[in-house]
Amino acid sequence: MPAGLICSLVFAGMHNRRMPRILLIDDDEHLAAPLASYFARFDCALESATRPSEGLAKLRAGRYDAAILDVMLPEMDGFALCREIRKESDIPIVMLTARGDVMDRVVGLELGADDYLPKPFEPRELVARVQTILRRQRAPAPAAATQRRIFEGLSIDLDRREVLRQGERVELTGTEFELLALLADQPGKVWSRDDILNRLRGHEAELYTRAVDIVVSRLRKKLEPLDCIKTLRNAGYTLAVGKGPP
């Protein structure tokens, strides 16, 4: 094949592939430009907003694949902003915490954030965190596996990433869906918190088992009135629900 044709095909493939769009909401006006240049090296388009109202308007008007929120913001803090976004969207969210306090992380995760990163941070680590949650969000189910898990009152479609609770669709974040899919893959198996963290995050980080408890609590609330995620003291979590019709 002629070299010119090969180059044309490669260029066409790059042109047709949509780069992930990330929205940074941070009032530090000097952060966005260099961070956008760094993200571009990893084929990610980083856009920015310095105020929550501007960020919310952009999220509503455009298609973004993930959002990065600073905790310290004008108008409303990052926690309130995360709460507002979660009312409308299950977009993956990474929180930037100024001090890295455990309480900041707990609050962010309780409100629906998918990950956190203390400031100051290394740009490469932020990119890695974003790439991880994007892969988790888009990861298809294994081809050989059954694409749907059916239980009493609960249906999990792995291809469409859709969950039905008693016939009603449940909106889950990417982390919540992956946790439920993990438990549903082997009902009755007890998963320790460390096992869950390792499976869901996919990379080493400073983690704490409280994060798993928070995500489980969020998931349980969304699955109510079903009571199918059981806690085994000092052991972990398991999905305890009967099989539904084939």
C-alpha atoms as one frame of an Amber mdcrd trajectory, in Angstrom:
protein
   0.000   0.000   0.000   1.448   3.424  -0.903   2.828   5.416   2.040   0.604
   8.383   1.197  -2.531   6.244   1.387  -1.436   4.787   4.731  -0.934   8.296
   6.136  -4.357   9.331   4.848  -6.024   6.363   6.507  -4.247   6.998   9.807
  -5.225  10.660   9.693  -8.841   9.774   8.899  -8.958   7.391  11.838  -7.597
  10.054  14.185 -10.026  12.601  12.782 -13.054  10.355  13.288 -12.148   9.384
  16.826 -13.775  11.757  19.295 -11.413  12.966  21.960 -12.828  12.780  25.488
 -13.990  16.198  26.656 -13.214  17.067  30.255 -14.563  20.114  32.081 -12.430
  21.668  34.825 -14.279  23.950  37.251 -11.640  25.805  39.262 -11.317  29.519
  40.048  -7.538  29.445  39.572  -7.260  31.234  36.226  -3.626  30.188  35.816
  -4.332  26.464  36.117  -6.521  25.756  33.095  -4.174  26.616  30.204  -1.140
  24.531  31.219  -3.393  21.690  32.363  -5.231  21.738  29.025  -1.893  21.490
  27.195  -0.895  18.546  29.362  -4.218  16.718  28.850  -3.878  17.217  25.084
  -0.728  15.078  25.163  -2.989  12.188  26.214  -5.690  12.872  23.594  -8.063
  14.556  26.055  -9.642  17.952  25.438  -9.776  19.928  28.697 -12.085  22.929
  28.854 -12.557  25.139  31.867 -14.858  27.379  33.856 -13.887  29.547  36.813
 -17.349  29.816  38.386 -19.890  27.102  39.214 -22.684  28.884  37.327 -20.523
  28.954  34.198 -19.575  25.310  34.680 -23.191  24.194  35.097 -24.173  26.097
  31.955 -21.410  24.377  29.980 -22.366  20.946  31.280 -25.977  21.513  30.270
 -25.082  22.858  26.839 -22.339  20.470  25.792 -21.357  16.838  25.866 -18.610
  16.150  28.394 -17.142  12.820  29.437 -15.942  13.828  32.912 -15.778  16.816
  35.254 -13.055  17.949  37.650 -14.291  20.102  40.537 -12.248  22.147  42.981
 -13.656  22.227  46.511 -12.886  25.898  47.108 -15.025  27.882  44.664 -16.946
  31.181  44.590 -20.784  31.161  44.500 -20.901  27.641  45.986 -18.264  25.191
  47.110 -17.364  22.060  45.175 -19.539  19.865  47.370 -22.669  21.902  46.639
 -21.702  21.953  42.958 -21.286  18.164  42.955 -24.751  17.860  44.499 -26.242
  20.088  41.776 -24.566  18.100  38.991 -25.778  14.807  40.456 -29.372  16.055
  40.285 -29.060  16.114  36.490 -26.210  13.866  35.408 -24.198  10.735  36.218
 -21.064  12.167  34.557 -17.865  10.928  36.253 -16.574  13.484  38.771 -13.111
  13.936  40.271 -12.900  16.251  43.284  -9.800  18.355  44.010  -9.450  18.759
  47.779  -7.214  21.535  49.065  -5.884  19.724  52.104  -6.609  16.117  51.288
  -8.514  15.808  54.565 -10.300  12.504  55.034 -13.505  14.411  55.805 -13.339
  16.211  52.448 -12.973  12.880  50.673 -15.832  11.320  52.616 -18.197  14.205
  51.882 -17.293  14.228  48.185 -17.841  10.495  47.810 -21.103  10.643  49.735
 -22.375  13.289  47.314 -21.583  11.102  44.303 -18.002  11.915  43.291 -16.134
   9.025  41.663 -12.641   9.932  42.838 -10.646  12.597  44.653  -7.157  14.067
  44.462  -5.508  16.318  47.073  -3.911  19.609  46.053  -1.159  20.181  45.128
  -1.192  17.343  42.616   0.931  16.048  39.780  -0.791  16.564  36.395   0.116
  13.012  35.366  -1.752  11.596  38.350  -4.840  13.674  37.555  -4.758  12.416
  33.968  -4.391   8.846  35.247  -7.395   9.235  37.550  -9.525  10.642  34.730
  -8.409   7.931  32.306  -9.306   5.269  34.874 -12.850   6.482  35.427 -13.353
   6.922  31.670 -12.236   3.342  31.040 -14.513   2.159  33.819 -17.415   4.121
  32.355 -16.959   2.732  28.855 -15.661  -0.757  29.513 -17.785  -3.336  27.641
 -18.691  -6.620  29.246 -16.554  -9.619  28.194 -17.814 -11.080  24.913 -18.171
 -14.572  26.343 -20.150 -13.456  29.367 -23.918 -13.249  29.637 -24.770  -9.607
  28.991 -27.707  -9.417  31.378 -28.039 -10.379  35.028 -31.614 -11.108  36.098
 -32.647 -11.377  39.749 -35.868 -11.011  41.710 -36.841  -7.378  41.203 -33.472
  -6.472  39.712 -32.182  -6.486  36.119 -28.646  -5.445  35.135 -27.852  -4.916
  31.453 -24.066  -4.926  31.123 -24.027  -3.798  27.481 -26.312  -0.815  27.928
 -25.137  -0.174  31.503 -28.769  -0.055  32.542 -30.275  -1.165  35.846 -33.983
  -1.800  36.386 -35.368  -2.032  39.917 -38.808  -3.624  39.875 -39.122  -2.514
  36.247 -38.072   1.085  36.926 -34.781   2.436  35.611 -32.237   3.435  38.263
 -29.689   6.151  37.505 -26.256   5.070  38.760 -22.850   6.681  38.578 -20.091
   4.734  36.840 -18.629   3.622  40.175 -22.017   2.524  41.516 -22.750   0.520
  38.375 -19.360  -1.200  38.433 -19.817  -2.125  42.087 -23.243  -3.616  41.419
 -21.971  -5.472  38.337 -19.079  -6.854  40.385 -21.378  -8.159  43.128 -23.863
  -9.507  40.569 -21.187 -11.405  38.694 -20.903 -13.868  41.584 -24.005 -13.606
  43.797 -23.364 -14.931  47.272 -19.617 -14.355  47.087 -18.289 -12.171  49.887
 -16.110  -9.338  48.569 -13.764  -7.681  51.045 -13.358  -3.918  50.923  -9.788
  -4.283  49.682 -10.931  -6.607  46.881 -13.573  -4.102  45.830 -11.137  -1.176
  45.876  -8.617  -3.074  43.788 -11.218  -4.152  41.234 -12.923  -0.778  40.860
 -10.000   1.615  40.850  -7.534  -0.368  38.793  -4.488   1.522  40.031  -2.597
   2.060  43.250  -3.565   5.114  45.267  -3.935   6.272  48.842  -7.231   4.596
  49.573  -9.253   3.904  52.649 -11.972   1.337  53.199 -14.490   4.026  54.165
 -14.759   4.839  50.438 -16.301   1.422  49.740 -18.793   1.830  52.579 -19.892
   5.172  51.133 -20.464   3.815  47.624 -22.333   0.791  49.019 -24.536   3.127
  51.067 -25.340   5.223  47.981 -26.115   2.114  45.955 -28.363   0.628  48.636
 -30.373   3.837  48.823 -30.914   3.858  45.059 -32.010   0.207  45.059 -34.624
   0.674  47.784 -37.033  -0.954  48.562 -34.858  -3.899  47.502 -32.570  -5.039
  50.299 -30.105  -7.157  48.379 -26.631  -5.944  49.393 -25.705  -7.559  52.669
 -22.865  -6.697  55.035 -20.936  -9.511  56.649 -19.242  -8.172  59.745 -15.452
  -7.989  59.411 -15.691  -9.728  56.029 -17.232  -7.482  53.367 -20.276  -7.319
  51.116 -22.313  -9.767  49.079 -25.310  -9.688  46.756 -28.048 -11.797  48.348
 -30.986 -11.982  45.966 -32.836 -14.800  44.260 -32.500 -15.492  40.547 -35.238
 -14.094  38.366 -36.897 -15.695  35.339 -34.568 -16.502  32.397
